[in-house]
Amino acid sequence: MPSVLITGSNGLLGQKLVYLLRERNAQSKNRYQIIACSRGINRITQKEGYTYLNLDITDSQAVSKVFTTYKPDVVINTAAITNVDQCETEPEACDAVNIHAVNYQIQALEKLQYDNPGYNPHFIHLSTDFVFDGQAGPYSESDQPNPISYYGHSKYKAELLVQQSKLNWAVVRTIIVYGVVDNLSRSNLVLWAKEALEKEQIIKVINDQYRAPTLAEDLAEGCMLIAEKKAQGIFNISSSKTYSILELVYLVAEYWNLNKELIQIVSSSTLNQPAKRPPRTGFVIDKAVNVLGFKPKTFKEGLALIDQQLNELNKKH
């Protein structure tokens, strides 16, 4: 039974991976041993069917101990500081999680590989569209990164560590991940816009940045397709269509019949954010479609799934 270890399992993607693997196991008896790792307590509502470990990935000895104990066949590293402005203002904290912790995982797996001939772990690392400067999106996997923020630099440095490792590796680049999650401390674009507009709050939304939004379930499926096909290299995993952030928020308002007049249109320069954002990204996802059989949902289908999940949650409460 192959073992899959997920770092950052309390986060949006981490939780979706745990649920997807549990589902895979339910469909055909125990295909995977699931090891979910995050800092602090387990925030996933369902506690059965996997092992949860409180792991600080910035502690190299703790990482080494867990990896040596479980000898995972697949590691999916979803843990990161993704708050772009926090990375800009707290570069050391950003480096600790986004670069050094990735290196600790690589070193632990390389040592295990060296000590155990025949052991070939697959390291799947999550990255971002922010490795690009946003001057020429949508991007393919072969386009040359040129990050313009500290966050983007940290993620690109980690990509290079992964690529230079002795492991079987895959780098998954993704964009604006959205979805419903258990007990999450941070929101995402869709839920933020929906909740604010439902409360009739005026929200400022930029009209000069373009992204291809990614449903968290699609991203989890993309990661597992890479694991199951033992695919290597860089993969773009997002929806196939690029929108302006303003268009996305308008679509959220339309889907839930919310007041669009509360949406105040602004340009990025008026927000005075510490970190620069790439103006236009978006991905060419042909490689993921052709090599993995990846089939992302449209944004509207993603909103429909979120609506269904929120309704189910409301019934429980």
Secondary structure by P-SEA (a helix, b strand, c coil): cbbbbbcccccaaaaaaaaaaaaaaaacccccbbbbbbcccccccccccbbbbbcccccaaaaaaaaaaccccbbbccccccaaaaaaacaaaaaacccaaaaaaaaaaaaaaaacccbbbbbbbbbccccccccccccccccbbbbccaaaaaaaaaaaaaaaccccbbbbbbccccccccccccccaaaaaaaaaaabbbbbbbcccccccccaaaaaaaaaaaaaacccccccccccccccaaaaaaaaaaaaccccccbbbbcccccccccccccbbbbbcccccccccbbbbcaaaaaaaaaaaaaaaaaac
